[in-house]
Amino acid sequence: MIENIRNFCIIAHVDHGKSTLADRMLQLTGTIADRDMTDQVLDTMDLEREKGVTIKASAVRMFFDAADGKNYAFNLIDTPGHVDFNYEVSRALAACEGALLVVDAAQGIEAQTLANLYLALEANLTIIPVINKIDLSSAQTEAVEEDLHNLLGTPIDQIIKISAKQGINVDQVLQAIVDYISPPMGEDDKPLEALIFDSHYDSYKGVVAYVRIFNGKIGMDDQLLMMSTKAKTSPVEIGVFAPNMTPIKTLSSGDVGYIATGLKTVSECRVGDTVTYLNDGINK
């Protein structure tokens, strides 16, 4: 049900703990078993692991049993924190309704924190402030808390204080996502409107487009059109990131997932493009 979906991203300055927080969330929701856990699970590029910096936005679906007894589907889009990757961040934000703003308790609010925050506010996202690394001896948690309160106007008792490395209070972050981020809007019976927010090339499946479905739904039999490039295709595979690519039969309104397009070049399937149905937007 679309009302039980939450689409959100994590934004922060580089090295403030985005990927570590994502790791803890994957563990707590049982998306990845403890025995399979490695540091920075969402960082799959060799350069990312070598440098410890998230370069490509990565998406993952997890499920959370909230305090109200309902099971929620969380679509987390992990975004780069480095200044060189602003376009990646802006595309990821467009696919979300909310953002976790992670600030290092020792370093405080830094320039790229503000740059990413302003992008999120321009995209009308709900901001949940999170202070990370409260376990450090150099942490200035109360001062950073005051700075965030002054910046965002968030009541101090709603600013979540965590240690992603130690797993302290990460469960509060998961509950806050349910409480404060709105479910996506959209209807399955409307013409397809899907945003490509990232992609990669697969030698067997062609360009794999990472998409957020705003309206309509995509099945394996659908004929699809890339609006700006006019490239036409029928999916080779559709699925979700759980966290690895997992095929499913249908992507519906509100979902975040992927389309293996079979297209041979990324230029046919551009990040920022909109996917719709072929035949004048009516394919059902």
N, C-alpha and C positions, 0 to 999 in steps of 0.2 A: 504494500500500500504506500502511495506516495507520501502520505502524512507521516510515515515512519522512516523516511529517508532524511539524512542530513549530509549536505555536501559542504566541505570546508577545507581550508588549507592552513598551513603553518607558515608564518612569515616572521623573519627576524634578521638581525645582523649576522654576518658570517661567524660561525663558531659559538653561537649562543645556545645551541642545543636542539635545533629543529629535528635533525635526524635521530638523535638519541631519544627524544620524546616520542617520535614516531615508532621507534623500536619498542619502547615500553608499552605503548598503546596496542601494538600488535601482539605483544605477550599477554597483556591483561585480558584482551578479548579472545584469546585462544586462536587467533588467526595463524600464528606460527607457534609450534610447540617449542618448549624451552630447549630441547635437544637439537633443534634445527636453527636456533637463534645465532646470528652473527652480528657484529657491530655494523651499524648503518646498512640495514637490510635493503632499504630503498635505493641505495647508491650502487647501481649495477655496472656503471662504466669504470674501467680500470683506472682512468685518470682520477675519477672521483675518490676511489678508495686510496689511491696513492697520495693525493693531496688533502684528503679529508674534507672536501668541499663538494656540496651538491651542485651539479651543473644542469642536468636535465630534470624537468619536473617529472615526478613519478606518481602514479595513482594506485591506490589499494582500497579494496572493500573489506570492511570488518563488521562484525555484528556485536551489539552491546545490549545486555539486559539491564534496563534502567530501573530507577526506584519505583516507577509507576507500574512495574510488572510487564511492560511491553518490550518487545525485541526491536531494536532499531538497526537499520543498515546505515553505516557510516562510510561515505566515500571521501577518503583523505587524499588530497593532492599536495605532495611535498614539493615545495618550490625552492629555487636557488636564493641564497641570501646575499650573494656577492653582487657588487655594483654593476658588473659587466653583463648581468643576465636579466636586466629589467624587462625585456620583451617577454621572456619566459614567464616571469612573475605576473605580468599583466594578463597574459592569455589564461594562466591558471586561475587568477582571481575571477575572471569573467565566467568561469565554470562553477563558481561557488556562491553560497548564500552567507557564509560566515568565515571568519579567520581567527586562529589563535595567534596572538601577538606575543612572542616569547622574548623576554629580556633577561639578560645575564645579571644576577644579583650583585656580582662584583664589578662588572663593567658598566652597568646602567644603560640608559637609552643612548644609542649611537646614531650616527648620520644615516646609515642604511636602514636602521630601524624606522626612522622617521620617513624616509623615502618610500619604503614598502607600505608603511601605515597610510600615507597619503594616497597611494595607488588603491589601497583597499577601501578607503573612505570614498574615493571617487567612484568606485564600483558599487557603492551602497551596501557594503558588507557589514554584518554585525561583528563587532570586535570583542573578543574575550581575552583580556590581558592576563598573562601568565609570567610570573617571576621564577626563573630557573636557577639552579645551582645554589640553593639556600644552604646547602651543607658545607660550602666553602668557608674557610676561616676568614677570608677577605670579603665575605658577603656583606653588603650594606642594604639588607632587605627592606628595612623601614624607609630609608631615604628613597630607594627606587620605587617603592609602593606609593610614596607621596608624589613623586614625579609623574607616575602613571595616572594617579588620581587627578592631578592638575592638568595633564595633557588630554585625557579622555573624558573626565568627569565621572568615571566609574566609581561607585561607592567602594571604599577601602575593603569592606568585608566581602566584596565580590571579586577582588583581585586574588587569583589563586597562586599560592606559593608552593613550589615543588622542587624536588631534585629528580630530574629524569634519570640520571645515572643510578641513583639509589632506589628509584621507584616510589619516592615519597609523594603522596597526595595526587598521583596521576589518575586515580579513580575519580577524584573530584573534577578533573578536566573532562573526562568522558561524560559525567553527569551534566556538566555545564553546557556541553554541546547540545544535549537533548533539551535542556531548559531554555537556552537563550537563542539558539540558531533556528531560524524558521525552516519548515519543510519547503521543498521546491514547489513551484507552481507548474502547471502543464496538464495537457489532456492527451490521452493515447489516440483519440479519434480525430485529432486535428492533423493537417499536413505536417510532414516531418520537418523539424528544425533542430539540427544538431551542430554544435560548435566543435571544430577540431582545435584542441588546445596543445597538442604535441603529436609527434609521430616518430617512427623509426622504420628502417628498411629491413625486411626479412627476405632472404634469397628464395624461400619457398612460398611465402604468402604475399610478397610484394610490399607496398607501403602499408604499414599498420598505423591507422589513425586513432589517436586517443580522443574520445568524444564525450561531450555532455549532451544528453538529450533534453531539449527544452519542451518540445511538443512532438506528438506522434510516437511511433515505435518502429524498430528495425527487426526484420526477420530475414532468414537466409534466402528467401525467394524474392526479396524486394530488389527493384532496380533503382540505383541511386545516382544522383547528380551532384557534382561539386560545383557550387554556384559561381565561383569566380573563374575557375579554369575550364568549366563546362565538360570536365572529364566524366565519363559514364562508367558505371561498374555494378556488378552484383557481388555481394560479400563472399569471400572465400571462407571466412570464419568470423563470428562475432562472439564477444565474451566480456569477462570482467577480470580485474586483477585481484587475485585472492591469496597471496600477493602475486603469484605467478599467473601468466595468462591462462584463464580457465574458460573454455568454450561454453556458451549457453545458447538457448534457442531464440531468445528475444531480448532486446534492450528496449525499455519502456521510458515514458516521460519521467524525468527526474534522475534517471540512471547515469552513472559514469562508467564507461567501459571502452572497448576497442572494436574497430572494424578492420579486419584484414582485407584490404581492398583488391588485391591482385594487381594494382597499378604498378608500373615499373619505375617511375621516377617521382621523387618528392615534389617536384614542380607541378605535378598534376593534382596533388593532394596537400595543399598548403596549410600551415598552421595559421589559424585565424579565419579560415574559410568556413562556410556553412554547407552542410550536407542536407539535401532534400530528396523527395521522391522524383523519379523521372516522370515524364508525361504530364507536364504542367502542374506538378505538385500533388497529383491525385494518383495513388498507386494501390488503393485498397478497394 
